């Protein structure tokens, strides 16, 4: 799924730099499932505290799955989400999204989550084709 870029934002990009707030609004409108996933995890992290908050529920359909992949695979989108929410995002498969605070105290936990070992341990036959 591509972004649904408003004409004004496209014109802005053609002229030079893009306003980050306008880009974030475009992401929010274009990828509502991914936006809700990240924003709900950020809220969960703020309420529960801890080292991170993550989702382990598969998306309801392929469109939602595509939104997560688009949001987290794009450096520009992912970076804008991280800056907007003030978190670091991590992604292991079609649905395991995690948010980590910017606090360096959780760097080791983030490294474990994003390691090859973490990836392998998160695999299962049900997720093979997700």
C-alpha positions as CSV (number, residue, x, y, z in Angstrom):
1,X,0.0,0.0,0.0
2,X,1.3,3.4,-1.0
3,X,0.6,6.6,0.7
4,X,-2.3,8.7,-0.4
5,X,-0.4,11.9,-0.9
6,X,-2.5,15.1,-0.9
7,X,-1.8,17.4,-3.9
8,X,-0.4,20.1,-1.5
9,X,2.1,17.7,0.0
10,X,3.2,16.6,-3.4
11,X,3.7,20.2,-4.5
12,X,5.7,20.8,-1.4
13,X,7.9,17.9,-2.1
14,X,8.4,19.0,-5.7
15,X,9.5,22.4,-4.4
16,X,12.0,21.1,-1.8
17,X,11.7,19.9,1.7
18,X,8.5,18.3,3.1
19,X,7.0,19.6,6.4
20,X,7.3,16.7,8.8
21,X,3.9,17.4,10.4
22,X,2.2,17.3,7.0
23,X,4.1,14.0,6.2
24,X,2.9,12.5,9.6
25,X,-0.7,13.5,8.8
26,X,-0.3,11.8,5.4
27,X,0.9,8.6,7.1
28,X,-1.9,8.8,9.7
29,X,-4.5,9.1,6.9
30,X,-3.0,6.6,4.5
31,X,-2.1,3.8,7.0
32,X,-4.7,3.9,9.7
33,X,-4.2,0.4,10.9
34,X,-0.4,0.9,11.3
35,X,-1.0,4.3,12.9
36,X,-3.4,2.8,15.4
37,X,-1.1,-0.1,16.2
38,X,1.9,2.2,17.0
39,X,-0.2,4.8,18.8
40,X,-1.9,2.1,21.0
41,X,1.5,0.6,21.8
42,X,2.9,4.0,22.8
43,X,-0.1,4.6,25.1
44,X,0.4,1.1,26.6
45,X,4.1,1.8,27.2
46,X,3.2,5.1,28.9
47,X,0.5,3.5,31.1
48,X,2.3,0.2,32.0
49,X,5.9,1.5,32.0
50,X,8.6,-1.2,31.5
51,X,11.2,-1.7,28.9
52,X,8.8,-2.0,25.9
53,X,5.3,-2.7,24.7
54,X,4.6,-5.0,21.8
55,X,1.8,-6.5,19.8
56,X,1.5,-10.2,19.2
57,X,-2.0,-10.3,17.5
58,X,-1.9,-10.9,13.8
59,X,-3.5,-8.2,11.6
60,X,-7.2,-8.9,10.7
61,X,-6.6,-9.0,6.9
62,X,-4.0,-8.5,4.2
63,X,-4.7,-4.8,3.9
64,X,-3.8,-4.2,7.5
65,X,-0.7,-6.5,7.2
66,X,0.4,-4.4,4.2
67,X,0.0,-1.2,6.2
68,X,2.3,-2.5,8.9
69,X,4.9,-3.7,6.4
70,X,4.7,-0.3,4.5
71,X,5.1,1.7,7.7
72,X,7.9,-0.2,9.2
73,X,9.9,-1.1,6.0
74,X,10.0,2.5,4.9
75,X,12.9,4.4,6.5
76,X,11.1,7.7,6.0
77,X,7.8,6.6,7.5
78,X,9.3,4.7,10.3
79,X,11.6,7.6,11.2
80,X,8.7,10.0,11.1
81,X,6.7,7.8,13.4
82,X,9.6,7.4,15.8
83,X,10.1,11.2,16.0
84,X,6.4,11.9,16.3
85,X,5.8,9.5,19.1
86,X,9.3,9.8,20.7
87,X,10.0,6.1,20.7
88,X,12.1,3.5,18.9
89,X,10.2,1.0,16.8
90,X,11.2,-2.6,16.4
91,X,9.7,-5.2,14.0
92,X,10.1,-8.9,13.9
93,X,7.4,-10.2,11.5
94,X,4.1,-9.4,9.9
95,X,2.6,-8.3,13.2
96,X,5.2,-8.2,16.1
97,X,5.7,-4.5,16.4
98,X,7.3,-3.1,19.6
99,X,7.9,0.3,20.9
100,X,10.8,1.1,23.1
101,X,11.4,4.4,25.0
102,X,14.3,6.6,23.9
103,X,15.9,5.8,27.3
104,X,19.3,4.2,26.9
105,X,18.6,2.0,29.9
106,X,16.6,-0.3,27.6
107,X,19.3,-0.5,24.9
108,X,20.2,-4.1,25.9
109,X,16.5,-5.2,25.7
110,X,16.1,-3.6,22.3
111,X,19.3,-5.3,21.1
112,X,17.9,-8.7,22.3
113,X,14.5,-8.0,20.6
114,X,16.1,-7.1,17.3
115,X,18.8,-9.8,17.4
116,X,19.0,-12.9,15.1
117,X,18.3,-15.0,18.2
118,X,15.2,-12.9,19.0
119,X,14.0,-13.3,15.4
120,X,14.5,-17.0,15.4
121,X,12.7,-17.5,18.8
122,X,9.8,-15.5,17.5
123,X,9.1,-17.9,14.5
124,X,6.4,-20.5,14.4
125,X,4.8,-22.5,11.6
126,X,1.6,-20.4,11.8
127,X,3.6,-17.3,10.9
128,X,5.5,-18.9,8.0
129,X,3.4,-17.1,5.3
130,X,2.4,-14.0,7.1
